[in-house]
Amino acid sequence: MQQLEERMKEMKQKLEKAKNMRYKAEARLETLEREEKQILQELAELDVEPDQLEEEIKRLEKQIAEEMERIWSLLPAELKK
């Protein structure tokens, strides 16, 4: 009988642990969903579609490199050394 009670106690503890893990997972999911919504809203404000994000990043990196090159070319030769 004692063994049965111990087994039931163990099962109750594991069930409680599983519930806590579930609550934490649900809270994390809610947080991630809020973050996703915020990011999508920011992308919309920037007029960038999520599936075009990589292309937009590459375009901006290229634009930055070109502008840096243009600025470098405007510097006097003495400053380029």
ChimeraX commands (.cxc) that place a marker at each C-alpha (Angstrom):
marker #1 position 0.00,0.00,0.00 radius 0.5
marker #1 position 2.80,2.38,0.87 radius 0.5
marker #1 position 4.43,1.71,-2.51 radius 0.5
marker #1 position 1.16,2.64,-4.24 radius 0.5
marker #1 position 0.92,5.88,-2.27 radius 0.5
marker #1 position 4.52,6.75,-3.15 radius 0.5
marker #1 position 3.83,6.05,-6.81 radius 0.5
marker #1 position 0.73,8.26,-6.73 radius 0.5
marker #1 position 2.71,11.04,-5.02 radius 0.5
marker #1 position 5.42,10.77,-7.66 radius 0.5
marker #1 position 2.85,10.88,-10.45 radius 0.5
marker #1 position 1.21,13.94,-8.88 radius 0.5
marker #1 position 4.59,15.72,-8.69 radius 0.5
marker #1 position 5.36,14.90,-12.32 radius 0.5
marker #1 position 1.93,16.09,-13.38 radius 0.5
marker #1 position 2.46,19.36,-11.52 radius 0.5
marker #1 position 5.87,19.77,-13.15 radius 0.5
marker #1 position 4.33,19.14,-16.58 radius 0.5
marker #1 position 1.64,21.76,-15.89 radius 0.5
marker #1 position 4.28,24.30,-14.90 radius 0.5
marker #1 position 6.26,23.56,-18.04 radius 0.5
marker #1 position 3.11,23.99,-20.11 radius 0.5
marker #1 position 2.33,27.36,-18.50 radius 0.5
marker #1 position 5.88,28.54,-19.15 radius 0.5
marker #1 position 5.69,27.37,-22.76 radius 0.5
marker #1 position 2.36,29.14,-23.25 radius 0.5
marker #1 position 3.75,32.36,-21.77 radius 0.5
marker #1 position 6.81,32.12,-24.02 radius 0.5
marker #1 position 4.60,31.52,-27.04 radius 0.5
marker #1 position 2.55,34.62,-26.21 radius 0.5
marker #1 position 5.74,36.66,-25.90 radius 0.5
marker #1 position 7.06,35.40,-29.23 radius 0.5
marker #1 position 3.74,36.08,-30.94 radius 0.5
marker #1 position 3.75,39.67,-29.61 radius 0.5
marker #1 position 7.34,40.11,-30.82 radius 0.5
marker #1 position 6.44,38.69,-34.23 radius 0.5
marker #1 position 3.48,41.06,-34.51 radius 0.5
marker #1 position 5.69,44.02,-33.57 radius 0.5
marker #1 position 8.37,43.04,-36.10 radius 0.5
marker #1 position 5.80,42.59,-38.86 radius 0.5
marker #1 position 4.34,45.99,-38.00 radius 0.5
marker #1 position 7.80,47.60,-38.17 radius 0.5
marker #1 position 8.46,45.92,-41.53 radius 0.5
marker #1 position 5.13,47.23,-42.83 radius 0.5
marker #1 position 6.08,50.74,-41.70 radius 0.5
marker #1 position 9.31,50.35,-43.66 radius 0.5
marker #1 position 7.33,49.03,-46.63 radius 0.5
marker #1 position 9.23,45.73,-46.61 radius 0.5
marker #1 position 7.53,42.38,-47.03 radius 0.5
marker #1 position 8.82,39.63,-44.71 radius 0.5
marker #1 position 9.64,37.33,-47.63 radius 0.5
marker #1 position 11.75,40.10,-49.20 radius 0.5
marker #1 position 13.73,40.86,-46.07 radius 0.5
marker #1 position 16.96,39.16,-47.19 radius 0.5
marker #1 position 16.88,41.01,-50.51 radius 0.5
marker #1 position 16.26,44.31,-48.73 radius 0.5
marker #1 position 19.19,43.71,-46.38 radius 0.5
marker #1 position 21.49,42.94,-49.32 radius 0.5
marker #1 position 20.25,46.04,-51.15 radius 0.5
marker #1 position 20.92,48.23,-48.13 radius 0.5
marker #1 position 24.36,46.70,-47.56 radius 0.5
marker #1 position 25.23,47.40,-51.20 radius 0.5
marker #1 position 23.93,50.96,-50.90 radius 0.5
marker #1 position 26.02,51.54,-47.76 radius 0.5
marker #1 position 29.15,50.16,-49.43 radius 0.5
marker #1 position 28.60,52.39,-52.48 radius 0.5
marker #1 position 28.08,55.47,-50.32 radius 0.5
marker #1 position 31.19,54.71,-48.28 radius 0.5
marker #1 position 33.18,54.33,-51.51 radius 0.5
marker #1 position 31.78,57.64,-52.82 radius 0.5
marker #1 position 32.65,59.42,-49.57 radius 0.5
marker #1 position 36.15,57.91,-49.60 radius 0.5
marker #1 position 36.67,59.20,-53.13 radius 0.5
marker #1 position 35.78,62.72,-52.00 radius 0.5
marker #1 position 38.46,62.78,-49.30 radius 0.5
marker #1 position 41.69,64.54,-50.11 radius 0.5
marker #1 position 44.58,62.23,-50.95 radius 0.5
marker #1 position 46.47,63.35,-47.81 radius 0.5
marker #1 position 43.73,61.93,-45.60 radius 0.5
marker #1 position 43.63,58.57,-47.38 radius 0.5
marker #1 position 47.12,57.59,-46.23 radius 0.5
marker link #1:1,2 radius 0.2
marker link #1:2,3 radius 0.2
marker link #1:3,4 radius 0.2
marker link #1:4,5 radius 0.2
marker link #1:5,6 radius 0.2
marker link #1:6,7 radius 0.2
marker link #1:7,8 radius 0.2
marker link #1:8,9 radius 0.2
marker link #1:9,10 radius 0.2
marker link #1:10,11 radius 0.2
marker link #1:11,12 radius 0.2
marker link #1:12,13 radius 0.2
marker link #1:13,14 radius 0.2
marker link #1:14,15 radius 0.2
marker link #1:15,16 radius 0.2
marker link #1:16,17 radius 0.2
marker link #1:17,18 radius 0.2
marker link #1:18,19 radius 0.2
marker link #1:19,20 radius 0.2
marker link #1:20,21 radius 0.2
marker link #1:21,22 radius 0.2
marker link #1:22,23 radius 0.2
marker link #1:23,24 radius 0.2
marker link #1:24,25 radius 0.2
marker link #1:25,26 radius 0.2
marker link #1:26,27 radius 0.2
marker link #1:27,28 radius 0.2
marker link #1:28,29 radius 0.2
marker link #1:29,30 radius 0.2
marker link #1:30,31 radius 0.2
marker link #1:31,32 radius 0.2
marker link #1:32,33 radius 0.2
marker link #1:33,34 radius 0.2
marker link #1:34,35 radius 0.2
marker link #1:35,36 radius 0.2
marker link #1:36,37 radius 0.2
marker link #1:37,38 radius 0.2
marker link #1:38,39 radius 0.2
marker link #1:39,40 radius 0.2
marker link #1:40,41 radius 0.2
marker link #1:41,42 radius 0.2
marker link #1:42,43 radius 0.2
marker link #1:43,44 radius 0.2
marker link #1:44,45 radius 0.2
marker link #1:45,46 radius 0.2
marker link #1:46,47 radius 0.2
marker link #1:47,48 radius 0.2
marker link #1:48,49 radius 0.2
marker link #1:49,50 radius 0.2
marker link #1:50,51 radius 0.2
marker link #1:51,52 radius 0.2
marker link #1:52,53 radius 0.2
marker link #1:53,54 radius 0.2
marker link #1:54,55 radius 0.2
marker link #1:55,56 radius 0.2
marker link #1:56,57 radius 0.2
marker link #1:57,58 radius 0.2
marker link #1:58,59 radius 0.2
marker link #1:59,60 radius 0.2
marker link #1:60,61 radius 0.2
marker link #1:61,62 radius 0.2
marker link #1:62,63 radius 0.2
marker link #1:63,64 radius 0.2
marker link #1:64,65 radius 0.2
marker link #1:65,66 radius 0.2
marker link #1:66,67 radius 0.2
marker link #1:67,68 radius 0.2
marker link #1:68,69 radius 0.2
marker link #1:69,70 radius 0.2
marker link #1:70,71 radius 0.2
marker link #1:71,72 radius 0.2
marker link #1:72,73 radius 0.2
marker link #1:73,74 radius 0.2
marker link #1:74,75 radius 0.2
marker link #1:75,76 radius 0.2
marker link #1:76,77 radius 0.2
marker link #1:77,78 radius 0.2
marker link #1:78,79 radius 0.2
marker link #1:79,80 radius 0.2
marker link #1:80,81 radius 0.2
view
